[in-house]
Amino acid sequence: MEIDSVLLKNIEEAVRQREKLYSPFATKNSKYIRRKNYKPEEPYIRPPFFRDADKIIHSKAFSRYIDKTQVFLLVNNDHVTHRVLHVQLVSKIARTIGRALNLNEDLIEAISLGHDIGHVPYGHKGEKILSEICIKHGIGPFYHNIQSVQFLDKIEDCDLTLQVLDGILCHNGEAHDKNLVPTGKADWNNYNLKIETIKKEIDVFPLTLEGCIVRIADNIAYLGRDLKDAIEVHLIDKELSDFPERCRDFFKYETGKDINWLIVDTLIKDVINSSYGKNIIAFSDYASECVRDCKKFNMENIYNNEILLKENDKIENMFSTVFNHFIEDVDDENHNSLIYQDMKDLNWISDEYKSEVTTAELVRDYIAGMTDRYFESVFNKITIPERVVRYYDNE
């Protein structure tokens, strides 16, 4: 249905007035870049970056966020964070900062929602194991940020804008950034160069200020939430007795208060104070040091906690078994295999991708796309004999 012409003109004028309030450092909707030469997109009701957020939400890969581990793998507690919640938290934090700085919230939302789509079953532990397997099979280390754009740009061919893909590619939750400045040229050659640079273990940075916001919001989102979840599952005590004193003072933490909310609220305000009116997204010096201390605390007390690592050998065996099983199925062209049913023979998988992908890359992508529970079910299916559900037929 077409929008009434008079109404559309009123909407156009309202959008123009709104965009006049944008920071001079914001990414304008008219600057979007896509690979495919479609006719110019209607920029008022559903602008290009708004459309990208829709494309991501409606992708097959996005739907699988629902059961992917954030940190606490193999924990039966519905209140701990999964990827599907984490990306929404990142989006909310990033859009809060972006709104205060008068930046493009549609671009921020699209990058936020897509940035972790490449994560594998069992979170960072699964990523590390899968990476080691990929190296053994000659396809290089696994990087979840590259895998995110692999799903959205190659496998499903969502035709996202360069600005969104770049923001997804250049997020790095493991890095400690005191400040971020937009980096690189807005062209596909530079984007491809960034992918190759990451493969050399060299960090790359976002093209847009909106991408910089998402990268820093990713850190803010997981720092406090991981602490809150660790208290929820009794991995650490609610008094946070070993929490660095500087962090305790800066975030004004007292027993019984919500540490996640205190961290999020404090750091959002700090970033806005440090970045307003500038072509930079930054923490203050003191906040940056507190973030560094908090990350160190989380690493020692949560991520490297022996309780979370005790099932490592079993998980390694699962990944190795599943990977090798599907390598054989593809080599044997076994069309009854799950990898054909779930991926290789499906019409929503890009034909260009299927014609270019190697066997090891296909298996990597298949496993990376699995949810935790589906990964477990696949492992069980290929290792545990199936019971007969009726009497044998002698005929």
Residue, then its C-alpha position, 0 to 999 in steps of 0.5 A: m500500500e502506498i503512503d498518502s502523498v501529502l502524509l509522506k511529504n509531512i513525514e519527509e519534512a519531519v525526518r529532515q528536521r530530525e536529521k538536522l539535529y544529528s552531530p556532524f560526525a553522525t552517519k547520514n542515511s543517505k551515505y549508505i552503501r550496498r553491493k547490489n545496485y537496487k533503485p534508491e531506497e525510500p529513506y523516510i519510513r524505513p531508512p536503509f540502516f533501519r531495513d538492515a536491522d529488520k533483515i538481521i532480525h528476520s535472518k535464520a542466524f538471528s533466530r538461533y541466538i535464543d539458545k547460545t551460551q553467553v558465559f555460563l555454559l551447561v547451567n540450568n538457570d533461566h535467569v542467566t544471560h544468553r546471546v539473545l539477551h546480550v545483544q539486546l542489552v548492547s543495543k539498549i546501551a549503545r542507543t542510549i549513548g548514541r541518542a545523547l550524542n545525536l548519532n544514527e540510532d538505526l545504524i547502532e541498532a543494526i550493528s548491535l543486533g548482528h554483532d554476535i551472530g557468529h558465536v558458536p555453541y558453548g560460548h568462548k570455550g566452544e570458540k577456542i576449541l573450534s578454532e583449534i580444529c579449524i587450524k588442524h584442517g588448514i582453514g585457519p583460526f576461527y574468529h566469531n566477528i568474521q563468522s558473524v559477517q560470514f552468516l549475514d553477508k555470504i551464507e544468507d546473503c542479506d545484502l546489508t550495508l557496508q556500514v553495518l557489516d563493518g561495525i559487526l566485523c570490527h567489534n571486539g569485546e576482548a579488547h580494552d579501548k580507552n577511546l575509539v576513533p572511526t577508521g578506514k575508508a568507506d569502500w568494499n576493498n577496505y572492508n575486505l582488507k580488514i577481514e584479512t588483517i583480523k586473520k593476522e591477529i591484528d585488531v581493526f576499528p570501526l568505520t563509523l562513530e556508531g560502530c565505535i559506540v557498539r564496540i564500547a557498549d559491548n564491554i559495558a553490557y557484559l561487565g556488569r551482567d556477567l558479575k550479576d549472573a555469577i552472583e545468581v549462580h553462586l559462583i562468586d559471593k554477593e558481597l563481592s569481597d574481592f572486588p577491586e576497591r577502586c571499582r567498588d568506590f567508582f560504581k558505588y557498590e554496596t551489598g544488596k545493590d544491583i552491580n549490573w545497573l551500577i556499572v551500566d549507568t555509571l559507564i554510560k554517563d562517563v562515555i557521554n561526558s567524555s565523547y560529547g561533540k567529538n569525533i571519538i567515543a571514549f572513557s575518562d581516564y579513571a573509568s578506563e582503569c576501573v573497566r580494566d580492573c573489572k575485566k581482570f576480576n571477571m577473568e580470574n573469578i568467572y571466565n577462568n573459574e575451575i567450576l566452569l572449566k571442569e567439563n572441558d575435556k568432554i566438550e573438546n571430544m564433542f566438537s572433534t567428533v561432530f566435526n570429523h563426522f560431517i567432514e566424512d559425510v560431505d566427502d562421501e556426498n551423503h545426502n541423508s546426513l544432517i549437514y545436507q538436510d540442515m544446510k547444504d541442500l537448503n534454498w535459503i543458503s546462497d548458491e554462490y556460497k555453496s559453489e565456493v565453500t570448501t568442505a572444512e569451511l562448510v562444516r565449520d559454518y554448520i557447527a558455528g550456527m548451531t545452538d547449544r541444545y541442537f549441538e548436543s542433540v546432533f552429538n547424541k544422534i551420531t554417537i548413541p545407537e537409535r532405539v527401535v520404536r516398534y517390533y522388528d518386521n521379519e518380512 
